[in-house]
Amino acid sequence: MNYRNYIESDHRIMLGKPVIKGTRLTVELILRKLGEGASTTDLLIMYPHLTNESLQAAILYKQGHFK
């Protein structure tokens, strides 16, 4: 999976922070929620416009940028 299919960074959206395409949900927010103990199911319920693929992309983004 290429995370770039699901994540974008645009200076006009959330000051250029990486977000899930078509949303204002930052990768940072998703990773923080996961770190606080939320499950992917929890996130899909809280944010119904997310998909399993977009959540996986956020995790892959982290792995690629914060080694």
N, CA, C and O atoms as a CHARMM CRD file, in Angstrom:
* protein
*
  268
    1    1 MET  N      0.84200  -1.18200   0.00000 PROA 1      0.00000
    2    1 MET  CA     0.00000   0.00000   0.00000 PROA 1      0.00000
    3    1 MET  C      0.88500   1.24200   0.00000 PROA 1      0.00000
    4    1 MET  O      1.88200   1.31400   0.71800 PROA 1      0.00000
    5    2 ASN  N      0.51100   2.18300  -0.79300 PROA 2      0.00000
    6    2 ASN  CA     1.21200   3.46200  -0.82400 PROA 2      0.00000
    7    2 ASN  C      0.39100   4.47600  -0.02300 PROA 2      0.00000
    8    2 ASN  O     -0.71700   4.84100  -0.41700 PROA 2      0.00000
    9    3 TYR  N      0.94200   4.92300   1.09300 PROA 3      0.00000
   10    3 TYR  CA     0.19000   5.84600   1.94100 PROA 3      0.00000
   11    3 TYR  C     -0.16600   7.13900   1.21300 PROA 3      0.00000
   12    3 TYR  O     -1.11600   7.82100   1.59700 PROA 3      0.00000
   13    4 ARG  N      0.57500   7.47800   0.18000 PROA 4      0.00000
   14    4 ARG  CA     0.30800   8.73300  -0.54900 PROA 4      0.00000
   15    4 ARG  C     -1.05500   8.73300  -1.24000 PROA 4      0.00000
   16    4 ARG  O     -1.56600   9.78900  -1.61200 PROA 4      0.00000
   17    5 ASN  N     -1.63800   7.55700  -1.41000 PROA 5      0.00000
   18    5 ASN  CA    -2.98100   7.47800  -1.98600 PROA 5      0.00000
   19    5 ASN  C     -4.04300   7.94400  -1.00300 PROA 5      0.00000
   20    5 ASN  O     -5.16900   8.23700  -1.40400 PROA 5      0.00000
   21    6 TYR  N     -3.69900   8.01700   0.28200 PROA 6      0.00000
   22    6 TYR  CA    -4.66600   8.34400   1.33000 PROA 6      0.00000
   23    6 TYR  C     -4.31500   9.58500   2.13300 PROA 6      0.00000
   24    6 TYR  O     -5.17000  10.13900   2.82500 PROA 6      0.00000
   25    7 ILE  N     -3.07400  10.02400   2.04900 PROA 7      0.00000
   26    7 ILE  CA    -2.62000  11.14500   2.87500 PROA 7      0.00000
   27    7 ILE  C     -2.10800  12.26100   1.98100 PROA 7      0.00000
   28    7 ILE  O     -1.41600  12.02600   0.99000 PROA 7      0.00000
   29    8 GLU  N     -2.46600  13.48200   2.35500 PROA 8      0.00000
   30    8 GLU  CA    -1.97300  14.63600   1.61000 PROA 8      0.00000
   31    8 GLU  C     -1.53900  15.72300   2.58400 PROA 8      0.00000
   32    8 GLU  O     -1.92900  15.73500   3.75100 PROA 8      0.00000
   33    9 SER  N     -0.74300  16.60900   2.08100 PROA 9      0.00000
   34    9 SER  CA    -0.28700  17.75500   2.85800 PROA 9      0.00000
   35    9 SER  C     -0.43400  18.98800   1.97800 PROA 9      0.00000
   36    9 SER  O      0.20000  19.10400   0.92900 PROA 9      0.00000
   37   10 ASP  N     -1.28200  19.90300   2.42800 PROA 10     0.00000
   38   10 ASP  CA    -1.59300  21.11400   1.66100 PROA 10     0.00000
   39   10 ASP  C     -1.58400  22.28400   2.63600 PROA 10     0.00000
   40   10 ASP  O     -2.27000  22.24700   3.65700 PROA 10     0.00000
   41   11 HSD  N     -0.82200  23.30900   2.33300 PROA 11     0.00000
   42   11 HSD  CA    -0.69200  24.43800   3.26000 PROA 11     0.00000
   43   11 HSD  C     -2.03800  25.11100   3.56000 PROA 11     0.00000
   44   11 HSD  O     -2.14900  25.84400   4.54300 PROA 11     0.00000
   45   12 ARG  N     -3.04700  24.87600   2.73900 PROA 12     0.00000
   46   12 ARG  CA    -4.36300  25.48400   2.96800 PROA 12     0.00000
   47   12 ARG  C     -5.23600  24.65400   3.90000 PROA 12     0.00000
   48   12 ARG  O     -6.28800  25.11500   4.34100 PROA 12     0.00000
   49   13 ILE  N     -4.80400  23.43500   4.20000 PROA 13     0.00000
   50   13 ILE  CA    -5.57100  22.54700   5.07500 PROA 13     0.00000
   51   13 ILE  C     -4.73200  22.23700   6.30400 PROA 13     0.00000
   52   13 ILE  O     -3.65200  21.65700   6.19400 PROA 13     0.00000
   53   14 MET  N     -5.22200  22.61700   7.45800 PROA 14     0.00000
   54   14 MET  CA    -4.55700  22.34800   8.73400 PROA 14     0.00000
   55   14 MET  C     -3.08900  22.79200   8.72600 PROA 14     0.00000
   56   14 MET  O     -2.22100  22.12300   9.28800 PROA 14     0.00000
   57   15 LEU  N     -2.83600  23.91500   8.08900 PROA 15     0.00000
   58   15 LEU  CA    -1.50100  24.52000   8.03900 PROA 15     0.00000
   59   15 LEU  C     -0.44000  23.59100   7.45600 PROA 15     0.00000
   60   15 LEU  O      0.73700  23.67700   7.80600 PROA 15     0.00000
   61   16 GLY  N     -0.87100  22.70200   6.56300 PROA 16     0.00000
   62   16 GLY  CA     0.07500  21.82500   5.89300 PROA 16     0.00000
   63   16 GLY  C      0.39200  20.53400   6.60800 PROA 16     0.00000
   64   16 GLY  O      1.21700  19.75200   6.13400 PROA 16     0.00000
   65   17 LYS  N     -0.24900  20.29100   7.74600 PROA 17     0.00000
   66   17 LYS  CA    -0.03000  19.01400   8.42500 PROA 17     0.00000
   67   17 LYS  C     -0.57700  17.89100   7.54600 PROA 17     0.00000
   68   17 LYS  O     -1.54800  18.10100   6.81800 PROA 17     0.00000
   69   18 PRO  N      0.01900  16.72000   7.60100 PROA 18     0.00000
   70   18 PRO  CA    -0.50600  15.60100   6.81900 PROA 18     0.00000
   71   18 PRO  C     -1.89300  15.20000   7.33000 PROA 18     0.00000
   72   18 PRO  O     -2.09600  15.00100   8.52800 PROA 18     0.00000
   73   19 VAL  N     -2.83200  15.08800   6.40200 PROA 19     0.00000
   74   19 VAL  CA    -4.21200  14.72200   6.73700 PROA 19     0.00000
   75   19 VAL  C     -4.67200  13.58900   5.83800 PROA 19     0.00000
   76   19 VAL  O     -4.08200  13.32700   4.79000 PROA 19     0.00000
   77   20 ILE  N     -5.72800  12.92800   6.26100 PROA 20     0.00000
   78   20 ILE  CA    -6.38300  11.94500   5.41100 PROA 20     0.00000
   79   20 ILE  C     -7.07500  12.71700   4.30200 PROA 20     0.00000
   80   20 ILE  O     -7.80700  13.66800   4.57300 PROA 20     0.00000
   81   21 LYS  N     -6.85400  12.32000   3.06000 PROA 21     0.00000
   82   21 LYS  CA    -7.41700  13.04300   1.91500 PROA 21     0.00000
   83   21 LYS  C     -8.92400  13.20700   2.06700 PROA 21     0.00000
   84   21 LYS  O     -9.63900  12.28200   2.45300 PROA 21     0.00000
   85   22 GLY  N     -9.37900  14.41200   1.75100 PROA 22     0.00000
   86   22 GLY  CA   -10.79800  14.71400   1.79600 PROA 22     0.00000
   87   22 GLY  C    -11.32400  15.01200   3.18500 PROA 22     0.00000
   88   22 GLY  O    -12.52900  15.19000   3.36600 PROA 22     0.00000
   89   23 THR  N    -10.42800  15.06900   4.18000 PROA 23     0.00000
   90   23 THR  CA   -10.83800  15.35700   5.55600 PROA 23     0.00000
   91   23 THR  C     -9.90200  16.41700   6.14500 PROA 23     0.00000
   92   23 THR  O     -8.94500  16.85900   5.51000 PROA 23     0.00000
   93   24 ARG  N    -10.21100  16.79400   7.35100 PROA 24     0.00000
   94   24 ARG  CA    -9.31800  17.65400   8.12700 PROA 24     0.00000
   95   24 ARG  C     -8.73100  16.86700   9.31000 PROA 24     0.00000
   96   24 ARG  O     -8.25700  17.45100  10.28500 PROA 24     0.00000
   97   25 LEU  N     -8.77400  15.54600   9.20300 PROA 25     0.00000
   98   25 LEU  CA    -8.23400  14.68700  10.25100 PROA 25     0.00000
   99   25 LEU  C     -6.74700  14.48100  10.01500 PROA 25     0.00000
  100   25 LEU  O     -6.33500  13.92200   8.99900 PROA 25     0.00000
  101   26 THR  N     -5.95500  14.93900  10.96400 PROA 26     0.00000
  102   26 THR  CA    -4.51000  14.83200  10.81000 PROA 26     0.00000
  103   26 THR  C     -4.02100  13.42700  11.16500 PROA 26     0.00000
  104   26 THR  O     -4.62300  12.71500  11.96900 PROA 26     0.00000
  105   27 VAL  N     -2.92600  13.06400  10.54300 PROA 27     0.00000
  106   27 VAL  CA    -2.26100  11.81100  10.88600 PROA 27     0.00000
  107   27 VAL  C     -1.88800  11.84100  12.36200 PROA 27     0.00000
  108   27 VAL  O     -2.00000  10.83500  13.06200 PROA 27     0.00000
  109   28 GLU  N     -1.45200  12.98400  12.81800 PROA 28     0.00000
  110   28 GLU  CA    -1.07900  13.15400  14.23100 PROA 28     0.00000
  111   28 GLU  C     -2.23700  12.78500  15.15000 PROA 28     0.00000
  112   28 GLU  O     -2.03200  12.08000  16.13800 PROA 28     0.00000
  113   29 LEU  N     -3.44300  13.24300  14.85000 PROA 29     0.00000
  114   29 LEU  CA    -4.61200  12.94300  15.67400 PROA 29     0.00000
  115   29 LEU  C     -4.89000  11.44300  15.69400 PROA 29     0.00000
  116   29 LEU  O     -5.13000  10.86200  16.75200 PROA 29     0.00000
  117   30 ILE  N     -4.85800  10.83300  14.53500 PROA 30     0.00000
  118   30 ILE  CA    -5.13400   9.40000  14.45000 PROA 30     0.00000
  119   30 ILE  C     -4.11300   8.60400  15.26100 PROA 30     0.00000
  120   30 ILE  O     -4.47800   7.70100  16.01400 PROA 30     0.00000
  121   31 LEU  N     -2.84400   8.94100  15.10500 PROA 31     0.00000
  122   31 LEU  CA    -1.80300   8.22400  15.83800 PROA 31     0.00000
  123   31 LEU  C     -1.90400   8.46400  17.34000 PROA 31     0.00000
  124   31 LEU  O     -1.65600   7.55600  18.13300 PROA 31     0.00000
  125   32 ARG  N     -2.26400   9.67300  17.72900 PROA 32     0.00000
  126   32 ARG  CA    -2.42400   9.95800  19.15300 PROA 32     0.00000
  127   32 ARG  C     -3.56400   9.13500  19.74300 PROA 32     0.00000
  128   32 ARG  O     -3.43300   8.56700  20.82700 PROA 32     0.00000
  129   33 LYS  N     -4.69000   9.07400  19.01800 PROA 33     0.00000
  130   33 LYS  CA    -5.83800   8.28800  19.49600 PROA 33     0.00000
  131   33 LYS  C     -5.46400   6.81600  19.62400 PROA 33     0.00000
  132   33 LYS  O     -5.83400   6.16600  20.60300 PROA 33     0.00000
  133   34 LEU  N     -4.73400   6.28300  18.64400 PROA 34     0.00000
  134   34 LEU  CA    -4.28900   4.89700  18.73100 PROA 34     0.00000
  135   34 LEU  C     -3.35300   4.70600  19.91900 PROA 34     0.00000
  136   34 LEU  O     -3.44200   3.70300  20.62600 PROA 34     0.00000
  137   35 GLY  N     -2.46400   5.65700  20.13900 PROA 35     0.00000
  138   35 GLY  CA    -1.53700   5.59400  21.26000 PROA 35     0.00000
  139   35 GLY  C     -2.21700   5.67800  22.61100 PROA 35     0.00000
  140   35 GLY  O     -1.70700   5.17000  23.60900 PROA 35     0.00000
  141   36 GLU  N     -3.37800   6.32700  22.63600 PROA 36     0.00000
  142   36 GLU  CA    -4.14800   6.44900  23.88000 PROA 36     0.00000
  143   36 GLU  C     -5.01500   5.22200  24.13700 PROA 36     0.00000
  144   36 GLU  O     -5.71000   5.14500  25.15100 PROA 36     0.00000
  145   37 GLY  N     -4.97000   4.26100  23.20900 PROA 37     0.00000
  146   37 GLY  CA    -5.69800   3.01500  23.43100 PROA 37     0.00000
  147   37 GLY  C     -6.92800   2.80800  22.56900 PROA 37     0.00000
  148   37 GLY  O     -7.58900   1.77600  22.68500 PROA 37     0.00000
  149   38 ALA  N     -7.25000   3.76000  21.71100 PROA 38     0.00000
  150   38 ALA  CA    -8.40200   3.57000  20.82400 PROA 38     0.00000
  151   38 ALA  C     -8.07100   2.47300  19.81100 PROA 38     0.00000
  152   38 ALA  O     -6.94300   2.37800  19.32900 PROA 38     0.00000
  153   39 SER  N     -9.05400   1.66000  19.50300 PROA 39     0.00000
  154   39 SER  CA    -8.85900   0.63000  18.48500 PROA 39     0.00000
  155   39 SER  C     -9.22300   1.21100  17.12100 PROA 39     0.00000
  156   39 SER  O     -9.82600   2.28100  17.03200 PROA 39     0.00000
  157   40 THR  N     -8.85700   0.50300  16.07700 PROA 40     0.00000
  158   40 THR  CA    -9.24400   0.97400  14.74900 PROA 40     0.00000
  159   40 THR  C    -10.76500   0.98300  14.62700 PROA 40     0.00000
  160   40 THR  O    -11.32700   1.85900  13.97000 PROA 40     0.00000
  161   41 THR  N    -11.43000   0.02100  15.25100 PROA 41     0.00000
  162   41 THR  CA   -12.90400   0.00800  15.23800 PROA 41     0.00000
  163   41 THR  C    -13.44700   1.25300  15.91400 PROA 41     0.00000
  164   41 THR  O    -14.39800   1.86000  15.42100 PROA 41     0.00000
  165   42 ASP  N    -12.85800   1.64100  17.03800 PROA 42     0.00000
  166   42 ASP  CA   -13.27700   2.87100  17.72300 PROA 42     0.00000
  167   42 ASP  C    -13.16300   4.07400  16.79700 PROA 42     0.00000
  168   42 ASP  O    -14.07300   4.89900  16.72100 PROA 42     0.00000
  169   43 LEU  N    -12.04000   4.16700  16.09700 PROA 43     0.00000
  170   43 LEU  CA   -11.81900   5.31200  15.21100 PROA 43     0.00000
  171   43 LEU  C    -12.78500   5.30900  14.03500 PROA 43     0.00000
  172   43 LEU  O    -13.25800   6.36500  13.61600 PROA 43     0.00000
  173   44 LEU  N    -13.07800   4.13400  13.50400 PROA 44     0.00000
  174   44 LEU  CA   -14.02200   4.05400  12.39600 PROA 44     0.00000
  175   44 LEU  C    -15.43000   4.46300  12.83500 PROA 44     0.00000
  176   44 LEU  O    -16.19600   5.01100  12.04200 PROA 44     0.00000
  177   45 ILE  N    -15.76200   4.19700  14.08100 PROA 45     0.00000
  178   45 ILE  CA   -17.06300   4.61600  14.61800 PROA 45     0.00000
  179   45 ILE  C    -17.06400   6.11800  14.87900 PROA 45     0.00000
  180   45 ILE  O    -18.02500   6.80800  14.53900 PROA 45     0.00000
  181   46 MET  N    -15.99200   6.62600  15.48100 PROA 46     0.00000
  182   46 MET  CA   -15.90700   8.06100  15.78600 PROA 46     0.00000
  183   46 MET  C    -15.84800   8.91200  14.52900 PROA 46     0.00000
  184   46 MET  O    -16.41200  10.00600  14.49000 PROA 46     0.00000
  185   47 TYR  N    -15.17400   8.42200  13.51200 PROA 47     0.00000
  186   47 TYR  CA   -14.96700   9.16800  12.27000 PROA 47     0.00000
  187   47 TYR  C    -15.41400   8.28700  11.10000 PROA 47     0.00000
  188   47 TYR  O    -14.58200   7.64500  10.45900 PROA 47     0.00000
  189   48 PRO  N    -16.71800   8.25300  10.81900 PROA 48     0.00000
  190   48 PRO  CA   -17.24000   7.30900   9.81700 PROA 48     0.00000
  191   48 PRO  C    -16.70800   7.50900   8.39800 PROA 48     0.00000
  192   48 PRO  O    -16.83700   6.60800   7.56900 PROA 48     0.00000
  193   49 HSD  N    -16.11800   8.65500   8.10000 PROA 49     0.00000
  194   49 HSD  CA   -15.56800   8.88100   6.77100 PROA 49     0.00000
  195   49 HSD  C    -14.16200   8.27800   6.62000 PROA 49     0.00000
  196   49 HSD  O    -13.59100   8.31400   5.53000 PROA 49     0.00000
  197   50 LEU  N    -13.60900   7.73100   7.69300 PROA 50     0.00000
  198   50 LEU  CA   -12.33600   7.01200   7.60400 PROA 50     0.00000
  199   50 LEU  C    -12.58000   5.60100   7.10400 PROA 50     0.00000
  200   50 LEU  O    -13.68400   5.06700   7.21800 PROA 50     0.00000
  201   51 THR  N    -11.54200   5.00800   6.55400 PROA 51     0.00000
  202   51 THR  CA   -11.59400   3.61200   6.13100 PROA 51     0.00000
  203   51 THR  C    -10.44400   2.86500   6.78800 PROA 51     0.00000
  204   51 THR  O     -9.50300   3.46900   7.30100 PROA 51     0.00000
  205   52 ASN  N    -10.53700   1.55200   6.76300 PROA 52     0.00000
  206   52 ASN  CA    -9.41400   0.75900   7.27100 PROA 52     0.00000
  207   52 ASN  C     -8.13700   1.10400   6.53000 PROA 52     0.00000
  208   52 ASN  O     -7.05900   1.16000   7.12300 PROA 52     0.00000
  209   53 GLU  N     -8.26200   1.33500   5.22800 PROA 53     0.00000
  210   53 GLU  CA    -7.08800   1.66100   4.41400 PROA 53     0.00000
  211   53 GLU  C     -6.47400   2.99100   4.82800 PROA 53     0.00000
  212   53 GLU  O     -5.25100   3.11200   4.89100 PROA 53     0.00000
  213   54 SER  N     -7.30400   3.98900   5.11000 PROA 54     0.00000
  214   54 SER  CA    -6.75000   5.29100   5.50000 PROA 54     0.00000
  215   54 SER  C     -6.08200   5.21400   6.87200 PROA 54     0.00000
  216   54 SER  O     -5.09100   5.90100   7.12000 PROA 54     0.00000
  217   55 LEU  N     -6.62100   4.38300   7.75800 PROA 55     0.00000
  218   55 LEU  CA    -5.96800   4.19700   9.05800 PROA 55     0.00000
  219   55 LEU  C     -4.62900   3.49400   8.89000 PROA 55     0.00000
  220   55 LEU  O     -3.64100   3.86800   9.52100 PROA 55     0.00000
  221   56 GLN  N     -4.60100   2.48400   8.04500 PROA 56     0.00000
  222   56 GLN  CA    -3.34300   1.78200   7.77400 PROA 56     0.00000
  223   56 GLN  C     -2.33200   2.72600   7.14300 PROA 56     0.00000
  224   56 GLN  O     -1.14100   2.65800   7.44600 PROA 56     0.00000
  225   57 ALA  N     -2.79900   3.60400   6.27100 PROA 57     0.00000
  226   57 ALA  CA    -1.91500   4.57400   5.63300 PROA 57     0.00000
  227   57 ALA  C     -1.28800   5.50500   6.66600 PROA 57     0.00000
  228   57 ALA  O     -0.11300   5.85500   6.55100 PROA 57     0.00000
  229   58 ALA  N     -2.05400   5.90500   7.66600 PROA 58     0.00000
  230   58 ALA  CA    -1.51300   6.77100   8.72400 PROA 58     0.00000
  231   58 ALA  C     -0.39100   6.06200   9.47200 PROA 58     0.00000
  232   58 ALA  O      0.62800   6.67100   9.80000 PROA 58     0.00000
  233   59 ILE  N     -0.58200   4.78000   9.73900 PROA 59     0.00000
  234   59 ILE  CA     0.44400   4.00900  10.43800 PROA 59     0.00000
  235   59 ILE  C      1.68700   3.86700   9.55300 PROA 59     0.00000
  236   59 ILE  O      2.81000   4.02000  10.03300 PROA 59     0.00000
  237   60 LEU  N      1.48900   3.57900   8.28000 PROA 60     0.00000
  238   60 LEU  CA     2.61900   3.47200   7.35100 PROA 60     0.00000
  239   60 LEU  C      3.35200   4.80700   7.21100 PROA 60     0.00000
  240   60 LEU  O      4.57800   4.84200   7.10900 PROA 60     0.00000
  241   61 TYR  N      2.59200   5.90000   7.20800 PROA 61     0.00000
  242   61 TYR  CA     3.19400   7.22700   7.12600 PROA 61     0.00000
  243   61 TYR  C      4.13300   7.43400   8.30900 PROA 61     0.00000
  244   61 TYR  O      5.25800   7.90400   8.14400 PROA 61     0.00000
  245   62 LYS  N      3.67000   7.08500   9.48000 PROA 62     0.00000
  246   62 LYS  CA     4.49500   7.23000  10.68500 PROA 62     0.00000
  247   62 LYS  C      5.77100   6.40100  10.56400 PROA 62     0.00000
  248   62 LYS  O      6.85900   6.88500  10.87500 PROA 62     0.00000
  249   63 GLN  N      5.64200   5.17300  10.11900 PROA 63     0.00000
  250   63 GLN  CA     6.80200   4.30800  10.00100 PROA 63     0.00000
  251   63 GLN  C      7.81300   4.85000   9.00900 PROA 63     0.00000
  252   63 GLN  O      9.01900   4.69400   9.19900 PROA 63     0.00000
  253   64 GLY  N      7.33100   5.48400   7.95300 PROA 64     0.00000
  254   64 GLY  CA     8.22700   6.00700   6.93600 PROA 64     0.00000
  255   64 GLY  C      8.86600   7.32400   7.29000 PROA 64     0.00000
  256   64 GLY  O      9.92700   7.65200   6.75800 PROA 64     0.00000
  257   65 HSD  N      8.24800   8.10000   8.18300 PROA 65     0.00000
  258   65 HSD  CA     8.74300   9.44400   8.46900 PROA 65     0.00000
  259   65 HSD  C      9.37200   9.60800   9.84900 PROA 65     0.00000
  260   65 HSD  O     10.04400  10.60900  10.09700 PROA 65     0.00000
  261   66 PHE  N      9.17300   8.66600  10.73400 PROA 66     0.00000
  262   66 PHE  CA     9.66600   8.84400  12.09100 PROA 66     0.00000
  263   66 PHE  C     10.51200   7.66300  12.54300 PROA 66     0.00000
  264   66 PHE  O     10.36000   7.16700  13.65900 PROA 66     0.00000
  265   67 LYS  N     11.40300   7.22000  11.66500 PROA 67     0.00000
  266   67 LYS  CA    12.27100   6.08300  12.03800 PROA 67     0.00000
  267   67 LYS  C     13.34900   6.53400  12.98200 PROA 67     0.00000
  268   67 LYS  O     14.17400   5.72600  13.40700 PROA 67     0.00000
